[in-house]
Amino acid sequence: MFKALRRRFEAWVTRGQRPAHDAVRLERRRIYILPTRYGYAFAALLFVLFLWSINYSNSMGFAFTFLLVAVAHNSMWQAHDTLLGLIVHPGNAEPTFVGQEAQFRFRLENPDPKPRYGVGLQWGDLLPQYVDAPASGAVVATLAIPAKRRGWLRPGRIKVLTRFPLGLLQSWSWVEFESASLVYPQPRGYRPLPTALPSSSGGGLHEMGPGSEDYAGFRPYAPGDSPRRIAWKASSRSEQLLVKRFTDQARPELWLDWALLGDDPVEARLAQLCQWVLKAENEGRRYGLRLPGVAIPPGQGDRQRRRCLEALALF
């Protein structure tokens, strides 16, 4: 019940805020502050000390109580000023797979000539990630957000908070950006790779695997190429890593086809196709992908892998 009330309060407070495309500067009107549980305990202690001082007419007790009140008051404005003027830049994240975590990296910029300590970012009910922002500098804070379903993952509201300097009060604000991370299907399945068929392109030269006898020069190295095909001597005379190329008139084509998976559920088909894409790329095969309404021609390398996984994620 407490979590539901808190979400309703957050929604009411941020009802006028829209997801931002650019950096957000934290202003006074969007910064809030309340005591922590230690702050409430500290307030109870001050109340007991005050009653004790009145009961015994102890001037030293009054002085000590008011000193602690002054410390708490100083802590309050320091917690507020730690966030005031802080600039939060949108977070970017590399694509990930269902079941993993998207690593969103937010840059916190401190325009003041003094450092800011104990600034945290929090998503949902996860533990905050605290960083220290240097004077007139910036720092990157990383939030690991679970990827529970394929497609675009948007973090939504992110809490920027601090309990500096004593932990008695928490100052916080909310930011929300348009940035998102693409989540691929979880690679899962038991079927082997389909059988490669002869190319139907007819007569063109196609790059072959290491078993071909038709040598055709070099090409730049691409992720997924076999180390046995690297031309080490030629690479030592060049500024980039080179791979031997072989050609043949009838290169078999490996098609990862949606229709090959029969009547399996949609998500199961996508998971199997995702596993096939990763396996074909890992084995250095040339492969294409067929989905209803989508056909990606055979290719190889990181670009081909990314194209196929994006098509599966957004299907």
HELIX and SHEET records of a PDB file:
HELIX    1   1 PHE A    2  VAL A   13  1                                  12    
HELIX    2   2 ARG A   28  ARG A   30  5                                   3    
HELIX    3   3 ARG A   37  TYR A   56  1                                  20    
HELIX    4   4 SER A   59  LEU A   83  1                                  25    
HELIX    5   5 PRO A  227  ARG A  229  5                                   3    
HELIX    6   6 TRP A  232  SER A  236  1                                   5    
HELIX    7   7 TRP A  258  LEU A  261  5                                   4    
HELIX    8   8 VAL A  266  ASN A  282  1                                  17    
HELIX    9   9 ASP A  302  ALA A  313  1                                  12    
SHEET    1   A 4 VAL A  24  ARG A  25  0                                        
SHEET    2   A 4 ILE A  87  ASN A  92 -1                                        
SHEET    3   A 4 GLU A 101  ASN A 110 -1                                        
SHEET    4   A 4 GLY A 137  PRO A 146 -1                                        
SHEET    1   B 5 TYR A  32  PRO A  35  0                                        
SHEET    2   B 5 LEU A 169  GLU A 176 -1                                        
SHEET    3   B 5 ARG A 157  THR A 162 -1                                        
SHEET    4   B 5 ARG A 116  GLN A 122 -1                                        
SHEET    5   B 5 GLN A 129  ALA A 133 -1                                        
SHEET    1   C 3 THR A  96  PHE A  97  0                                        
SHEET    2   C 3 SER A 181  TYR A 184  1                                        
SHEET    3   C 3 GLY A 151  LEU A 153 -1                                        
SHEET    1   D 4 LEU A 197  PRO A 198  0                                        
SHEET    2   D 4 PRO A 252  ASP A 257 -1                                        
SHEET    3   D 4 TYR A 287  LEU A 291  1                                        
SHEET    4   D 4 VAL A 294  GLY A 299 -1                                        
SHEET    1   E 3 HIS A 206  GLU A 207  0                                        
SHEET    2   E 3 LEU A 242  ASP A 248 -1                                        
SHEET    3   E 3 TYR A 215  PRO A 220 -1                                        
END                                                                             
